[in-house]
């Protein structure tokens, strides 16, 4: 009898080990994301993401190329996207979250002066199945956040609106910058005044409230790049006071675990911004579901990339580990991993 009991205890213990191992292995969150997708082109990337079946796919802007003041045309372009089999597959395989950039907001590089921003917002929210009761429908702009409990830890996803409230950029007249590293004409130069805004007062107040909420990992989606150096194109670096305001707000709220994801530029890279008194702010840029570009701009903060072929970004958060890890991967249109970079979340703390 003793031998039988011993065998039963052993079997239970082995079975329990494998059960716990299987349970532990599920404590991962997979977030995929991308941007810049012409609705009139095939988008095999979406099908590849659907095959992965991630927890989330985040559209970071230029989800279509509307570029119009005609709302019927804007609706028709969203319809082209929704009719794609690869989009339908994506929608069935994962939860889609979204913010916008200029081309789906309405016009190239435009900010708060776009005259159709209210109408465009309604079309955007309808397309992405935003509930009628959503706070996004009750206030200007489309900024929002999501919180998920995973194995007793909190994942926060914050999606910014970098269009509805943004002041106009300061425009070059086609000159080539005196610095020889800029081998192309610069479109914009930085705002010198601290009263120029990118997010607007109401969104900044909301963001402070969000950053004060307890979270272990915070993914902040920005349509334009946050952690790059100034390059003469659209980016937070065009409004250095707003970029610094973000750093100061992260410090003020002691918000641990912040990582940015961004789009816009038609190539992929990871940038690392280091500021005094703050942990490094990583920015994983994935841009090019269907769009491409022929060069990458200078960026002293670049630590991975650039990748110029069509691709998507993938972040896997492993909650099983005592020191939670955040793995960033870039997957190209041929399903090849192009780079991988892993951050222990302990490095994203004050």
C-alpha positions as CSV (number, residue, x, y, z in Angstrom):
1,X,0.0,0.0,0.0
2,X,2.8,2.4,0.9
3,X,4.4,1.8,-2.5
4,X,1.1,2.5,-4.3
5,X,0.7,5.8,-2.3
6,X,4.3,6.8,-3.2
7,X,3.6,6.1,-6.8
8,X,0.3,8.1,-6.7
9,X,2.1,11.0,-5.0
10,X,4.8,11.0,-7.6
11,X,2.3,10.9,-10.4
12,X,0.3,13.8,-8.9
13,X,3.5,15.8,-8.4
14,X,4.7,15.2,-12.0
15,X,1.2,16.0,-13.4
16,X,1.1,19.1,-11.3
17,X,4.5,20.2,-12.5
18,X,3.5,19.9,-16.2
19,X,0.1,21.6,-15.5
20,X,1.8,24.5,-13.7
21,X,4.4,24.7,-16.5
22,X,1.7,24.9,-19.1
23,X,-0.2,27.5,-17.0
24,X,3.0,29.6,-16.6
25,X,3.7,29.5,-20.3
26,X,0.5,31.2,-21.0
27,X,1.5,34.3,-19.0
28,X,2.8,36.2,-21.9
29,X,1.3,39.1,-23.8
30,X,2.0,39.6,-27.5
31,X,1.4,43.0,-29.0
32,X,1.9,43.6,-32.7
33,X,1.7,47.0,-34.4
34,X,2.3,48.8,-37.7
35,X,1.5,51.9,-39.7
36,X,1.4,53.4,-43.2
37,X,-0.8,51.2,-45.3
38,X,-2.2,52.3,-48.7
39,X,-5.7,51.0,-48.9
40,X,-5.4,50.4,-52.7
41,X,-2.4,48.0,-52.3
42,X,-2.3,44.4,-51.2
43,X,-1.3,44.1,-47.5
44,X,0.1,40.6,-46.9
45,X,1.6,41.8,-43.6
46,X,-1.9,41.8,-42.1
47,X,-2.3,38.1,-43.1
48,X,1.0,37.3,-41.5
49,X,-0.1,39.0,-38.2
50,X,-3.4,37.1,-38.4
51,X,-1.4,33.8,-38.5
52,X,0.4,34.8,-35.3
53,X,-2.8,35.4,-33.4
54,X,-1.4,38.1,-31.1
55,X,-3.3,39.5,-28.1
56,X,-3.4,42.9,-29.8
57,X,-2.7,44.6,-33.1
58,X,-2.2,48.4,-32.8
59,X,-2.7,50.7,-35.8
60,X,-0.4,53.7,-35.3
61,X,-1.7,55.9,-38.1
62,X,-1.8,56.4,-41.8
63,X,-4.0,53.4,-41.6
64,X,-5.4,54.6,-44.9
65,X,-4.3,57.4,-47.1
66,X,-7.3,59.7,-47.0
67,X,-5.7,63.0,-47.8
68,X,-9.0,64.7,-48.5
69,X,-11.6,67.2,-47.3
70,X,-14.4,65.0,-48.9
71,X,-15.8,62.7,-46.2
72,X,-17.4,60.5,-48.8
73,X,-14.0,59.8,-50.3
74,X,-12.6,59.1,-46.8
75,X,-15.4,56.6,-46.1
76,X,-14.8,54.9,-49.5
77,X,-11.1,54.5,-48.7
78,X,-11.9,52.9,-45.3
79,X,-14.3,50.6,-47.2
80,X,-11.4,49.5,-49.5
81,X,-9.4,48.5,-46.4
82,X,-12.3,46.7,-44.7
83,X,-13.0,44.7,-47.9
84,X,-9.5,43.2,-48.0
85,X,-9.4,39.5,-47.1
86,X,-6.2,40.1,-45.1
87,X,-7.9,42.8,-43.0
88,X,-10.9,40.5,-42.3
89,X,-8.5,37.8,-41.3
90,X,-6.7,40.2,-38.9
91,X,-10.0,41.3,-37.4
92,X,-11.0,37.7,-36.7
93,X,-7.6,36.8,-35.1
94,X,-6.9,39.6,-32.6
95,X,-8.2,42.7,-30.8
96,X,-7.5,45.8,-33.0
97,X,-6.6,49.1,-31.3
98,X,-6.0,52.2,-33.3
99,X,-4.9,55.9,-33.3
100,X,-4.3,58.1,-36.4
101,X,-1.7,60.1,-38.1
102,X,-2.0,62.8,-40.7
103,X,-3.1,60.9,-43.8
104,X,-6.1,59.1,-42.1
105,X,-6.8,62.2,-40.0
106,X,-7.2,64.1,-43.2
107,X,-4.3,65.9,-44.9
108,X,-0.5,65.6,-45.1
109,X,1.3,66.9,-42.0
110,X,-1.8,68.8,-40.8
111,X,-2.6,69.5,-37.2
112,X,-5.4,71.3,-35.3
113,X,-6.4,73.5,-38.3
114,X,-7.8,70.6,-40.3
115,X,-11.4,71.8,-40.9
116,X,-13.0,68.3,-41.1
117,X,-11.5,66.8,-37.9
118,X,-14.9,66.3,-36.2
119,X,-16.3,64.5,-39.2
120,X,-13.1,62.5,-39.7
121,X,-13.1,61.5,-36.1
122,X,-16.7,60.0,-36.3
123,X,-15.7,58.0,-39.4
124,X,-12.6,56.7,-37.7
125,X,-14.4,55.6,-34.6
126,X,-17.2,54.0,-36.5
127,X,-14.7,52.1,-38.7
128,X,-12.8,50.7,-35.6
129,X,-16.1,49.8,-33.8
130,X,-15.8,52.2,-31.0
131,X,-18.7,51.7,-28.6
132,X,-21.4,54.5,-28.5
133,X,-20.7,54.9,-24.8
134,X,-16.9,55.4,-25.2
135,X,-15.2,58.4,-23.7
136,X,-13.6,58.9,-27.1
137,X,-17.0,59.9,-28.5
138,X,-17.6,62.4,-25.7
139,X,-14.5,64.6,-26.0
140,X,-12.4,66.2,-28.7
141,X,-9.7,64.0,-30.1
142,X,-9.2,60.2,-30.1
143,X,-6.7,59.7,-27.3
144,X,-7.5,56.7,-25.1
145,X,-6.1,54.0,-22.8
146,X,-6.6,50.3,-21.9
147,X,-5.6,48.4,-18.8
148,X,-5.2,44.7,-18.5
149,X,-4.4,42.5,-15.5
150,X,-2.0,39.7,-16.5
151,X,-1.0,37.3,-13.8
152,X,-1.4,39.9,-11.1
153,X,0.6,42.5,-13.0
154,X,-0.8,45.5,-14.9
155,X,-0.3,46.2,-18.6
156,X,-1.3,49.7,-19.7
157,X,-1.7,50.7,-23.4
158,X,-2.0,54.5,-24.0
159,X,-2.8,55.8,-27.5
160,X,-2.0,59.4,-28.0
161,X,-3.7,61.8,-30.5
162,X,-0.8,63.8,-32.1
163,X,-3.1,65.6,-34.6
164,X,-6.2,67.1,-33.2
165,X,-4.5,69.7,-31.0
166,X,-1.1,70.2,-32.6
167,X,0.1,73.6,-33.6
168,X,1.5,74.1,-37.1
169,X,5.1,73.2,-37.7
170,X,7.7,75.7,-38.6
171,X,8.5,75.3,-42.3
172,X,11.8,75.5,-44.2
173,X,11.6,76.8,-47.7
174,X,13.5,74.0,-49.3
175,X,17.0,74.9,-48.0
176,X,19.6,72.3,-47.3
177,X,20.6,72.5,-43.7
178,X,24.2,73.8,-43.1
179,X,25.1,70.6,-41.2
180,X,26.5,68.2,-43.8
181,X,24.9,65.1,-42.2
182,X,21.5,66.3,-43.6
183,X,21.9,65.1,-47.2
184,X,18.3,66.0,-48.0
185,X,16.2,69.2,-47.8
186,X,14.6,69.6,-44.4
187,X,10.9,70.2,-44.2
188,X,10.7,71.7,-40.7
189,X,12.8,73.3,-38.0
190,X,12.1,73.2,-34.2
191,X,9.7,75.4,-32.4
192,X,11.6,77.7,-30.0
193,X,8.7,78.7,-27.8
194,X,7.5,76.6,-24.9
195,X,3.8,77.5,-25.5
196,X,3.7,75.5,-28.8
197,X,1.7,72.4,-28.2
198,X,1.6,68.9,-29.6
199,X,-1.0,67.2,-27.4
200,X,-3.0,70.2,-26.1
201,X,-3.9,71.1,-22.5
202,X,-6.8,68.6,-22.0
203,X,-4.8,65.6,-23.3
204,X,-1.8,66.5,-21.2
205,X,-4.0,66.6,-18.1
206,X,-5.6,63.3,-19.0
207,X,-2.2,61.7,-19.6
208,X,-1.0,62.8,-16.2
209,X,-3.9,61.0,-14.7
210,X,-3.2,57.9,-16.7
211,X,0.5,57.8,-15.8
212,X,-0.4,57.9,-12.1
213,X,-2.3,54.7,-12.4
214,X,-0.4,51.6,-11.1
215,X,1.1,49.7,-14.0
216,X,4.1,47.4,-14.5
217,X,4.5,48.0,-18.3
218,X,3.1,51.0,-20.2
219,X,3.1,50.9,-24.0
220,X,2.5,54.5,-25.3
221,X,1.5,54.7,-29.0
222,X,2.5,57.9,-30.8
223,X,1.9,58.3,-34.5
224,X,5.2,60.2,-34.9
225,X,8.5,59.2,-33.4
226,X,9.4,60.2,-29.9
227,X,13.0,59.2,-29.1
228,X,14.8,60.2,-32.3
229,X,17.1,63.2,-32.8
230,X,15.9,66.2,-34.9
231,X,15.9,65.3,-38.6
232,X,13.8,68.0,-40.3
233,X,10.7,65.8,-40.7
234,X,7.7,65.3,-38.4
235,X,8.6,64.1,-34.9
236,X,8.5,65.2,-31.3
237,X,11.9,66.7,-31.8
238,X,10.2,69.5,-33.8
239,X,8.7,70.6,-30.5
240,X,11.5,70.0,-28.0
241,X,9.6,71.7,-25.1
242,X,6.8,69.1,-25.6
243,X,9.3,66.3,-25.8
244,X,10.9,67.5,-22.5
245,X,7.4,67.9,-21.0
246,X,6.8,64.2,-21.6
247,X,10.1,63.3,-19.9
248,X,9.3,65.6,-17.0
249,X,5.8,64.2,-16.7
250,X,7.1,60.6,-16.6
251,X,9.5,61.7,-13.8
252,X,6.9,63.7,-11.9
253,X,4.4,60.8,-11.9
254,X,7.2,58.2,-11.3
255,X,5.6,56.2,-14.1
256,X,7.7,53.0,-14.4
257,X,7.7,50.8,-17.5
258,X,7.2,53.3,-20.3
259,X,8.1,52.2,-23.8
260,X,7.0,54.1,-26.9
261,X,5.8,52.6,-30.2
262,X,5.6,54.8,-33.3
263,X,5.1,54.9,-37.0
264,X,5.1,57.5,-39.9
265,X,8.5,57.2,-41.5
266,X,8.2,54.1,-43.8
267,X,11.0,52.2,-42.1
268,X,11.7,50.4,-38.8
269,X,14.1,51.2,-36.0
270,X,14.5,51.2,-32.3
271,X,15.7,54.5,-30.7
272,X,16.9,55.0,-27.1
273,X,16.6,58.5,-25.5
274,X,18.6,59.1,-22.4
275,X,17.8,62.1,-20.2
276,X,19.1,63.1,-16.8
277,X,17.0,61.8,-13.9
278,X,15.0,59.4,-16.1
279,X,15.4,55.8,-17.1
280,X,16.0,55.3,-20.9
281,X,13.0,55.9,-23.1
282,X,12.9,53.4,-25.9
283,X,10.9,54.0,-29.1
284,X,10.1,51.1,-31.4
285,X,9.1,52.4,-34.8
286,X,7.2,50.1,-37.2
287,X,6.2,51.9,-40.4
288,X,5.5,50.2,-43.6
289,X,2.6,47.8,-43.8
290,X,2.6,48.7,-47.5
291,X,4.6,52.0,-47.7
292,X,8.4,52.2,-48.3
293,X,11.0,54.9,-48.3
294,X,14.4,55.2,-50.0
295,X,16.6,56.3,-47.1
296,X,16.7,56.5,-43.3
297,X,17.4,59.8,-41.7
298,X,20.4,60.4,-39.3
299,X,19.5,59.3,-35.8
300,X,22.2,59.1,-33.1
301,X,19.7,57.5,-30.8
302,X,19.2,54.5,-33.2
303,X,20.2,51.1,-31.6
304,X,18.5,48.8,-34.1
305,X,17.6,49.1,-37.7
306,X,16.8,50.7,-40.1
307,X,14.8,48.1,-42.0
308,X,13.4,49.5,-45.2
309,X,11.2,46.5,-46.4
310,X,7.5,46.2,-45.4
311,X,7.2,44.7,-41.9
312,X,5.4,44.8,-38.6
313,X,6.6,45.2,-35.0
314,X,6.1,42.6,-32.3
315,X,6.5,43.0,-28.5
316,X,6.3,40.0,-26.3
317,X,6.0,40.6,-22.5
318,X,7.0,37.5,-20.5
319,X,5.3,37.9,-17.1
320,X,6.6,34.5,-15.9
321,X,10.0,35.9,-15.0
322,X,10.8,37.5,-11.7
323,X,12.2,40.4,-13.6
324,X,9.6,40.7,-16.4
325,X,11.1,41.0,-19.9
326,X,9.9,42.9,-22.9
327,X,11.2,41.5,-26.2
328,X,11.0,43.6,-29.3
329,X,11.1,41.9,-32.7
330,X,10.8,43.2,-36.2
331,X,9.3,40.8,-38.7
332,X,9.5,41.6,-42.5
333,X,7.1,40.8,-45.3
334,X,8.8,37.5,-45.9
335,X,8.3,36.5,-42.2
336,X,12.0,36.9,-41.4
337,X,13.0,38.3,-38.1
338,X,15.2,41.3,-38.9
339,X,16.2,42.4,-35.4
340,X,15.5,41.5,-31.7
341,X,16.1,43.6,-28.6
342,X,15.1,42.5,-25.1
343,X,14.7,44.8,-22.1
344,X,14.3,43.7,-18.5
345,X,11.5,45.8,-17.0
346,X,13.7,46.5,-14.0
347,X,15.7,48.8,-16.3
348,X,12.5,50.9,-16.9
349,X,12.2,52.0,-13.3
350,X,13.1,55.0,-11.1
